[in-house]
Amino acid sequence: MNNRDGFSSRFGIIAAAAGSAIGLGNIWRFPYVLGENGGGAFFLLYLAFIVVIGVPVMLSELIIGRRAQKSIFGAFKVLAPQHGFFQLIGIIGVTTAFLILSFYSVVAGWTVEYTLLALGNQMADKTPSQLAGLFTDFSTSVWRPIIYLVVFMALTAAIVIGGIKNGIEKYAKILMPLLLVIILILCLKSLSLEGSGEGVLFLFRPDFSKITGNVVLVALGQAFFSLSIGMGTIATYGSYVKKKENLLQTALSVSFLDTFIAVLAGVAIFPAVFAFGIKPDAGPGLVFVTLPNIFNQMVGGYYFSAAFFILLLIAALTSSVSLLEVVVSYFTDELKIQRKSATLLGAFLMIILGTFCVVYPRVFNGFEWTSSNLLLPLGGILISVFVGWFLGGANVRNELEAHGGRASYVRVFIIIVKIVAPIAIAMVLLNNLGLI
Ligand code: PHE
């Protein structure tokens, strides 16, 4: 067991887990679902779900992974051989990875297209409505999105074949902070636009009359999606974490960074949305039709836009790699397929599913809705119930207390995963199905 590969430093773990968490979910999805679901009130719900459910579920995944030292499939065979039921978490995880990665790669493909448009300076002289038209033309055409989807999938597969740590991780550690700097600059620029105040109010002033059962569910789903939890990604990374690391600190740091980037994306986008007369509920194209307008108003906008889309592409890659890894580890561990063939097979299947997402927007929406609003929360219930009721208090305390975790925190954590998280998630799901 001791020769298992592992992260060498605390920074390495946080960079890897944050690399998975921070991606299109923060910069593309968060602003658009917030815009569709009424703004400030959605934002508050999202924050509450991150703190009360997100952090404990992430911590549960880290505990499962480190305790078992196995992939999400093997983990339950080691930890609870008598409760075969929990292997369902692995099945849900792989299914969800397929669904998410197929539509995720389509959006990442849009990012590839926008990187090329930015490099070719093809958006510079366009008006806001021309930029909106550009997005519609591109996303409703068929061949170009499919080609970019294939390009993105090939990049993801190349990284997964070549190993994660010495490739993408090394670069992500340098490039993610750079992305942060660019978003900060975009925030300042966006806030300085005339008419930006309305966007700030939209984002931060809650209008509680906007809250419906569906808004609550989407906020919960977004919290799961953005933190990469509910499907075993973080558990897989947890299996590479050394015994001496403090897991609570890891979960808190990753959740904080992820939320911070989402908030910055919101602050960069909504003031500009209102300043340029774009509709906040414009849907999945929101970021792509808003940000180029800001770049057009900036000194050096050409460089900023090229750098931004390249970095967004990298953020998407550090997430897609973690998604493909869930599928590949299933193929290699359980079906005994070699890593290279497993990766190629996984990527091939994703391209087929992704093509359906391009051609049929209903498939895209269906995959997106089902994975984030149903499967991830369902996985979250099973993961917290497992850690709360079946893993055993001694095991949990051993993982949390050995290196600095205070007993009082541990007690709160156990109450949350035993009772609060499963009941809260179940209520949101049942309410949406019209059952309560
Ligand atoms: N959290 C990633 C993002 O925000 C997406 C993701 C979801 C990655 C689930 C892995 C697992 O872009």
Boltz pocket constraint, residues with backbone or C-beta under 6 A from the ligand:
constraints:
  - pocket:
      binder: B
      contacts: [[A, 20], [A, 21], [A, 22], [A, 23], [A, 24], [A, 25], [A, 26], [A, 100], [A, 224], [A, 225], [A, 226], [A, 227], [A, 228], [A, 229], [A, 231], [A, 233], [A, 315], [A, 319], [A, 320], [A, 322], [A, 323]]
      max_distance: 6.0
